[in-house]
Amino acid sequence: MKYGNCECGGKIIETIITYSRFHNGKFVIFENVPVGKCLECGEKVFKGKVLEKIEQLSKKTDKLKKVQVPVAVYE
C-alpha cells in the first residue's frame, strides 16, 4: 500500500502496530493493524479500509477474546 509523503516531508512506510481505543465505554485492543508511519515525525496514517475493519470489529466486542489488564490510577 502506498501512503505518499507526510506533511512534514518525511517518507511514510507501512508497518504493523497494536492499536487501542474505547468503543461504547469498552477498551478494545487491535493487534496486527497495518498503518503508514512517517520515518521523520512518527505520524500514523490509517487507510480507509483499515478504519472500516476496526469499526466492524469494535461492534463485535462480545465475540472478542477477553483479557484482564491491570490499571494504575495516577494521583
MOPAC internal coordinates of N, CA, C and O (Angstrom, degrees):
PM7 1SCF
backbone

  N    0.0000 0     0.00 0     0.00 0    0    0    0
  C    1.4618 1     0.00 0     0.00 0    1    0    0
  C    1.5242 1   109.77 1     0.00 0    2    1    0
  O    1.2310 1   120.48 1   -45.97 1    3    2    1
  N    1.2857 1   116.68 1   134.03 1    3    2    1
  C    1.4625 1   120.07 1   177.99 1    5    3    2
  C    1.5259 1   109.68 1   -95.37 1    6    5    3
  O    1.2310 1   121.49 1   -39.24 1    7    6    5
  N    1.3129 1   114.76 1   140.76 1    7    6    5
  C    1.4609 1   121.02 1  -179.91 1    9    7    6
  C    1.5197 1   112.03 1  -117.93 1   10    9    7
  O    1.2310 1   119.95 1   166.95 1   11   10    9
  N    1.3159 1   117.70 1   -13.05 1   11   10    9
  C    1.4560 1   120.09 1  -177.77 1   13   11   10
  C    1.5130 1   110.84 1    79.05 1   14   13   11
  O    1.2310 1   121.03 1    28.55 1   15   14   13
  N    1.3337 1   115.63 1  -151.45 1   15   14   13
  C    1.4561 1   121.12 1   179.67 1   17   15   14
  C    1.5233 1   110.23 1  -109.48 1   18   17   15
  O    1.2310 1   121.15 1   -24.98 1   19   18   17
  N    1.3017 1   115.40 1   155.02 1   19   18   17
  C    1.4655 1   122.62 1   178.31 1   21   19   18
  C    1.5315 1   109.78 1   -76.10 1   22   21   19
  O    1.2310 1   120.88 1   -18.21 1   23   22   21
  N    1.3123 1   115.92 1   161.79 1   23   22   21
  C    1.4666 1   121.05 1   175.99 1   25   23   22
  C    1.5286 1   111.67 1   -60.45 1   26   25   23
  O    1.2310 1   120.40 1   153.07 1   27   26   25
  N    1.3445 1   116.84 1   -26.93 1   27   26   25
  C    1.4669 1   120.57 1   179.64 1   29   27   26
  C    1.5313 1   111.20 1   -78.36 1   30   29   27
  O    1.2310 1   120.80 1   170.39 1   31   30   29
  N    1.3524 1   116.07 1    -9.61 1   31   30   29
  C    1.4522 1   120.66 1  -178.45 1   33   31   30
  C    1.5142 1   113.78 1    99.79 1   34   33   31
  O    1.2310 1   120.24 1   172.28 1   35   34   33
  N    1.3245 1   117.14 1    -7.72 1   35   34   33
  C    1.4573 1   121.12 1  -179.51 1   37   35   34
  C    1.5143 1   112.35 1   -76.17 1   38   37   35
  O    1.2310 1   121.10 1   -18.32 1   39   38   37
  N    1.3149 1   115.51 1   161.68 1   39   38   37
  C    1.4577 1   121.94 1   178.30 1   41   39   38
  C    1.5221 1   109.70 1   -83.11 1   42   41   39
  O    1.2310 1   120.88 1   -42.44 1   43   42   41
  N    1.3397 1   115.93 1   137.56 1   43   42   41
  C    1.4617 1   121.32 1   177.82 1   45   43   42
  C    1.5221 1   108.41 1  -103.49 1   46   45   43
  O    1.2310 1   121.09 1   -52.26 1   47   46   45
  N    1.3344 1   115.52 1   127.74 1   47   46   45
  C    1.4606 1   120.89 1   176.70 1   49   47   46
  C    1.5269 1   108.91 1  -119.40 1   50   49   47
  O    1.2310 1   121.06 1   -24.48 1   51   50   49
  N    1.3347 1   115.57 1   155.52 1   51   50   49
  C    1.4606 1   118.68 1   177.98 1   53   51   50
  C    1.5159 1   110.17 1   -82.22 1   54   53   51
  O    1.2310 1   121.36 1   -41.14 1   55   54   53
  N    1.3076 1   115.00 1   138.86 1   55   54   53
  C    1.4544 1   122.54 1   176.56 1   57   55   54
  C    1.5265 1   107.60 1  -141.98 1   58   57   55
  O    1.2310 1   120.54 1    -8.60 1   59   58   57
  N    1.3118 1   116.57 1   171.40 1   59   58   57
  C    1.4627 1   122.55 1   179.24 1   61   59   58
  C    1.5273 1   107.89 1  -113.08 1   62   61   59
  O    1.2310 1   120.67 1   -49.34 1   63   62   61
  N    1.3385 1   116.32 1   130.66 1   63   62   61
  C    1.4652 1   120.23 1  -177.84 1   65   63   62
  C    1.5273 1   110.62 1  -129.58 1   66   65   63
  O    1.2310 1   121.47 1   -11.13 1   67   66   65
  N    1.3115 1   114.80 1   168.87 1   67   66   65
  C    1.4546 1   122.75 1   165.85 1   69   67   66
  C    1.5199 1   105.70 1  -100.93 1   70   69   67
  O    1.2310 1   120.80 1   -54.55 1   71   70   69
  N    1.3263 1   116.08 1   125.45 1   71   70   69
  C    1.4707 1   122.41 1  -173.97 1   73   71   70
  C    1.5187 1   108.07 1  -120.18 1   74   73   71
  O    1.2310 1   120.15 1   -41.33 1   75   74   73
  N    1.3140 1   117.32 1   138.67 1   75   74   73
  C    1.4668 1   120.67 1   179.64 1   77   75   74
  C    1.5176 1   110.04 1  -129.95 1   78   77   75
  O    1.2310 1   121.26 1   -28.77 1   79   78   77
  N    1.3339 1   115.19 1   151.23 1   79   78   77
  C    1.4621 1   121.29 1   178.06 1   81   79   78
  C    1.5185 1   109.85 1  -160.98 1   82   81   79
  O    1.2310 1   120.83 1   -16.64 1   83   82   81
  N    1.3128 1   116.02 1   163.36 1   83   82   81
  C    1.4511 1   121.86 1   172.84 1   85   83   82
  C    1.5156 1   108.22 1   -94.84 1   86   85   83
  O    1.2310 1   120.69 1   -42.40 1   87   86   85
  N    1.3321 1   116.29 1   137.60 1   87   86   85
  C    1.4544 1   121.69 1   175.09 1   89   87   86
  C    1.5236 1   107.50 1  -137.66 1   90   89   87
  O    1.2310 1   120.80 1   -62.03 1   91   90   89
  N    1.3175 1   116.07 1   117.97 1   91   90   89
  C    1.4723 1   121.75 1  -178.00 1   93   91   90
  C    1.5237 1   111.92 1    51.86 1   94   93   91
  O    1.2310 1   120.77 1  -136.85 1   95   94   93
  N    1.3176 1   116.13 1    43.15 1   95   94   93
  C    1.4547 1   121.48 1   176.82 1   97   95   94
  C    1.5181 1   114.96 1    78.78 1   98   97   95
  O    1.2310 1   120.05 1  -177.12 1   99   98   97
  N    1.3376 1   117.52 1     2.88 1   99   98   97
  C    1.4610 1   121.16 1   179.24 1  101   99   98
  C    1.5274 1   109.17 1  -110.57 1  102  101   99
  O    1.2310 1   121.20 1   -43.06 1  103  102  101
  N    1.3146 1   115.31 1   136.94 1  103  102  101
  C    1.4591 1   121.77 1   178.07 1  105  103  102
  C    1.5226 1   107.99 1   -85.24 1  106  105  103
  O    1.2310 1   120.20 1   -56.04 1  107  106  105
  N    1.3212 1   117.22 1   123.96 1  107  106  105
  C    1.4614 1   121.97 1  -177.41 1  109  107  106
  C    1.5291 1   109.09 1  -123.62 1  110  109  107
  O    1.2310 1   120.58 1   -45.12 1  111  110  109
  N    1.3310 1   116.50 1   134.88 1  111  110  109
  C    1.4599 1   122.63 1   177.87 1  113  111  110
  C    1.5248 1   107.98 1  -111.62 1  114  113  111
  O    1.2310 1   120.86 1   -49.95 1  115  114  113
  N    1.3141 1   115.96 1   130.05 1  115  114  113
  C    1.4603 1   122.65 1   178.49 1  117  115  114
  C    1.5213 1   107.88 1  -112.32 1  118  117  115
  O    1.2310 1   120.43 1   -55.79 1  119  118  117
  N    1.3206 1   116.78 1   124.21 1  119  118  117
  C    1.4561 1   121.16 1   178.99 1  121  119  118
  C    1.5234 1   110.30 1  -101.26 1  122  121  119
  O    1.2310 1   120.69 1   -25.94 1  123  122  121
  N    1.3281 1   116.28 1   154.06 1  123  122  121
  C    1.4661 1   123.55 1   175.28 1  125  123  122
  C    1.5247 1   112.72 1    62.93 1  126  125  123
  O    1.2310 1   120.12 1  -137.34 1  127  126  125
  N    1.3218 1   117.37 1    42.66 1  127  126  125
  C    1.4622 1   122.16 1  -179.36 1  129  127  126
  C    1.5306 1   109.62 1   -90.68 1  130  129  127
  O    1.2310 1   120.03 1   -56.99 1  131  130  129
  N    1.3504 1   117.55 1   123.01 1  131  130  129
  C    1.4591 1   119.58 1   176.90 1  133  131  130
  C    1.5330 1   110.31 1   -75.72 1  134  133  131
  O    1.2310 1   120.89 1   -46.58 1  135  134  133
  N    1.3228 1   115.90 1   133.42 1  135  134  133
  C    1.4617 1   121.20 1  -178.03 1  137  135  134
  C    1.5240 1   108.71 1  -150.01 1  138  137  135
  O    1.2310 1   120.90 1   -31.69 1  139  138  137
  N    1.3256 1   115.89 1   148.31 1  139  138  137
  C    1.4529 1   120.19 1   172.84 1  141  139  138
  C    1.5221 1   109.02 1   -84.97 1  142  141  139
  O    1.2310 1   120.25 1   -43.65 1  143  142  141
  N    1.3321 1   117.13 1   136.35 1  143  142  141
  C    1.4616 1   120.57 1  -179.08 1  145  143  142
  C    1.5235 1   108.92 1  -132.17 1  146  145  143
  O    1.2310 1   121.20 1   -50.64 1  147  146  145
  N    1.3333 1   115.31 1   129.36 1  147  146  145
  C    1.4621 1   121.23 1   179.72 1  149  147  146
  C    1.5239 1   110.07 1   -71.49 1  150  149  147
  O    1.2310 1   121.24 1   -48.82 1  151  150  149
  N    1.3209 1   115.24 1   131.18 1  151  150  149
  C    1.4621 1   120.51 1   179.40 1  153  151  150
  C    1.5239 1   112.36 1   -72.18 1  154  153  151
  O    1.2310 1   120.04 1   160.95 1  155  154  153
  N    1.3309 1   117.53 1   -19.05 1  155  154  153
  C    1.4676 1   121.22 1  -178.39 1  157  155  154
  C    1.5298 1   112.43 1   -91.59 1  158  157  155
  O    1.2310 1   120.30 1   123.69 1  159  158  157
  N    1.3301 1   117.04 1   -56.31 1  159  158  157
  C    1.4718 1   120.30 1  -172.61 1  161  159  158
  C    1.5304 1   114.39 1  -107.11 1  162  161  159
  O    1.2310 1   120.12 1   169.52 1  163  162  161
  N    1.3410 1   117.37 1   -10.48 1  163  162  161
  C    1.4593 1   120.20 1   178.08 1  165  163  162
  C    1.5188 1   114.82 1    85.28 1  166  165  163
  O    1.2310 1   119.85 1  -179.31 1  167  166  165
  N    1.3284 1   117.90 1     0.69 1  167  166  165
  C    1.4712 1   121.66 1   178.69 1  169  167  166
  C    1.5213 1   109.64 1   -55.78 1  170  169  167
  O    1.2310 1   120.61 1   -41.06 1  171  170  169
  N    1.3574 1   116.43 1   138.94 1  171  170  169
  C    1.4578 1   121.75 1   179.34 1  173  171  170
  C    1.5219 1   109.90 1  -105.60 1  174  173  171
  O    1.2310 1   120.91 1   -40.22 1  175  174  173
  N    1.3363 1   115.87 1   139.78 1  175  174  173
  C    1.4566 1   122.33 1  -179.25 1  177  175  174
  C    1.5271 1   108.15 1  -126.72 1  178  177  175
  O    1.2310 1   120.68 1   -59.57 1  179  178  177
  N    1.3282 1   116.30 1   120.43 1  179  178  177
  C    1.4567 1   121.77 1   179.04 1  181  179  178
  C    1.5231 1   109.69 1   -98.47 1  182  181  179
  O    1.2310 1   120.13 1   -44.04 1  183  182  181
  N    1.3183 1   117.36 1   135.96 1  183  182  181
  C    1.4617 1   122.06 1   172.67 1  185  183  182
  C    1.5293 1   108.26 1   -74.45 1  186  185  183
  O    1.2310 1   120.62 1   -28.51 1  187  186  185
  N    1.3191 1   116.41 1   151.49 1  187  186  185
  C    1.4638 1   121.38 1  -179.66 1  189  187  186
  C    1.5198 1   113.30 1   -56.45 1  190  189  187
  O    1.2310 1   120.42 1   138.38 1  191  190  189
  N    1.3542 1   116.79 1   -41.62 1  191  190  189
  C    1.4648 1   120.63 1  -179.69 1  193  191  190
  C    1.5272 1   111.35 1   -62.27 1  194  193  191
  O    1.2310 1   120.54 1   143.91 1  195  194  193
  N    1.3289 1   116.57 1   -36.09 1  195  194  193
  C    1.4641 1   120.94 1   179.77 1  197  195  194
  C    1.5299 1   109.59 1   -68.15 1  198  197  195
  O    1.2310 1   120.10 1   136.22 1  199  198  197
  N    1.3256 1   117.41 1   -43.78 1  199  198  197
  C    1.4677 1   120.84 1   178.71 1  201  199  198
  C    1.5186 1   111.62 1   -64.15 1  202  201  199
  O    1.2310 1   120.32 1   142.26 1  203  202  201
  N    1.3285 1   116.99 1   -37.74 1  203  202  201
  C    1.4645 1   120.67 1   177.09 1  205  203  202
  C    1.5246 1   110.79 1   -62.86 1  206  205  203
  O    1.2310 1   120.22 1   137.07 1  207  206  205
  N    1.3318 1   117.19 1   -42.93 1  207  206  205
  C    1.4643 1   121.52 1   178.58 1  209  207  206
  C    1.5266 1   111.11 1   -64.41 1  210  209  207
  O    1.2310 1   120.08 1   138.41 1  211  210  209
  N    1.3283 1   117.46 1   -41.59 1  211  210  209
  C    1.4659 1   121.16 1   177.27 1  213  211  210
  C    1.5269 1   110.02 1   -61.32 1  214  213  211
  O    1.2310 1   120.20 1   138.02 1  215  214  213
  N    1.3201 1   117.23 1   -41.98 1  215  214  213
  C    1.4659 1   121.07 1   178.96 1  217  215  214
  C    1.5250 1   110.48 1   -63.31 1  218  217  215
  O    1.2310 1   119.98 1   137.50 1  219  218  217
  N    1.3297 1   117.64 1   -42.50 1  219  218  217
  C    1.4686 1   121.17 1   178.61 1  221  219  218
  C    1.5236 1   110.59 1   -61.97 1  222  221  219
  O    1.2310 1   120.44 1   133.81 1  223  222  221
  N    1.3314 1   116.77 1   -46.19 1  223  222  221
  C    1.4593 1   120.84 1   179.79 1  225  223  222
  C    1.5268 1   111.71 1   -64.79 1  226  225  223
  O    1.2310 1   120.28 1   145.31 1  227  226  225
  N    1.3261 1   117.07 1   -34.69 1  227  226  225
  C    1.4643 1   121.58 1  -179.93 1  229  227  226
  C    1.5183 1   111.72 1   -61.93 1  230  229  227
  O    1.2310 1   120.69 1   148.52 1  231  230  229
  N    1.3151 1   116.29 1   -31.48 1  231  230  229
  C    1.4682 1   121.14 1  -178.39 1  233  231  230
  C    1.5188 1   112.29 1   -77.76 1  234  233  231
  O    1.2310 1   120.01 1   170.26 1  235  234  233
  N    1.3269 1   117.59 1    -9.74 1  235  234  233
  C    1.4649 1   121.71 1  -177.61 1  237  235  234
  C    1.5191 1   111.37 1  -112.50 1  238  237  235
  O    1.2310 1   120.18 1  -141.31 1  239  238  237
  N    1.3269 1   117.26 1    38.69 1  239  238  237
  C    1.4671 1   120.07 1  -175.22 1  241  239  238
  C    1.5290 1   112.49 1   -62.12 1  242  241  239
  O    1.2310 1   119.79 1   155.11 1  243  242  241
  N    1.3261 1   118.00 1   -24.89 1  243  242  241
  C    1.4615 1   119.88 1   179.24 1  245  243  242
  C    1.5313 1   111.85 1   -69.26 1  246  245  243
  O    1.2310 1   119.87 1   160.43 1  247  246  245
  N    1.3266 1   117.85 1   -19.57 1  247  246  245
  C    1.4623 1   121.86 1  -179.48 1  249  247  246
  C    1.5322 1   112.94 1   -98.63 1  250  249  247
  O    1.2310 1   120.18 1   177.51 1  251  250  249
  N    1.3256 1   117.26 1    -2.49 1  251  250  249
  C    1.4621 1   120.44 1  -177.28 1  253  251  250
  C    1.5199 1   111.44 1   -84.59 1  254  253  251
  O    1.2310 1   121.26 1   -24.53 1  255  254  253
  N    1.3210 1   115.20 1   155.47 1  255  254  253
  C    1.4639 1   121.91 1   176.23 1  257  255  254
  C    1.5287 1   108.63 1   -64.31 1  258  257  255
  O    1.2310 1   120.49 1   -45.65 1  259  258  257
  N    1.3213 1   116.67 1   134.35 1  259  258  257
  C    1.4611 1   121.51 1  -179.77 1  261  259  258
  C    1.5237 1   109.82 1  -101.93 1  262  261  259
  O    1.2310 1   121.01 1   -42.35 1  263  262  261
  N    1.3379 1   115.68 1   137.65 1  263  262  261
  C    1.4575 1   122.02 1   175.77 1  265  263  262
  C    1.5257 1   108.55 1  -134.94 1  266  265  263
  O    1.2310 1   120.72 1   -24.26 1  267  266  265
  N    1.3044 1   116.22 1   155.74 1  267  266  265
  C    1.4602 1   120.05 1   175.59 1  269  267  266
  C    1.5219 1   108.37 1   -93.67 1  270  269  267
  O    1.2310 1   121.36 1   -42.75 1  271  270  269
  N    1.3238 1   115.01 1   137.25 1  271  270  269
  C    1.4562 1   120.83 1  -179.36 1  273  271  270
  C    1.5263 1   108.78 1  -125.14 1  274  273  271
  O    1.2310 1   120.00 1   -56.28 1  275  274  273
  N    1.3302 1   117.61 1   123.72 1  275  274  273
  C    1.4606 1   118.83 1   176.53 1  277  275  274
  C    1.5365 1   110.19 1   -67.91 1  278  277  275
  O    1.2310 1   120.93 1   -39.02 1  279  278  277
  N    1.3239 1   115.84 1   140.98 1  279  278  277
  C    1.4546 1   121.05 1  -179.42 1  281  279  278
  C    1.5247 1   108.57 1  -124.56 1  282  281  279
  O    1.2310 1   120.97 1   -50.91 1  283  282  281
  N    1.3368 1   115.75 1   129.09 1  283  282  281
  C    1.4563 1   121.02 1   177.14 1  285  283  282
  C    1.5251 1   107.58 1  -108.51 1  286  285  283
  O    1.2310 1   120.70 1   -43.05 1  287  286  285
  N    1.3274 1   116.27 1   136.95 1  287  286  285
  C    1.4678 1   121.35 1   178.10 1  289  287  286
  C    1.5131 1   108.45 1   -97.24 1  290  289  287
  O    1.2310 1   120.44 1   -56.75 1  291  290  289
  N    1.3126 1   116.76 1   123.25 1  291  290  289
  C    1.4524 1   122.01 1   178.29 1  293  291  290
  C    1.5155 1   108.74 1   -81.36 1  294  293  291
  O    1.2310 1   120.78 1   -58.38 1  295  294  293
  N    1.3066 1   116.12 1   121.62 1  295  294  293
  C    1.4643 1   120.06 1  -179.52 1  297  295  294
  C    1.5072 1   110.71 1  -120.37 1  298  297  295
  O    1.2310 1   120.10 1   180.00 1  299  298  297

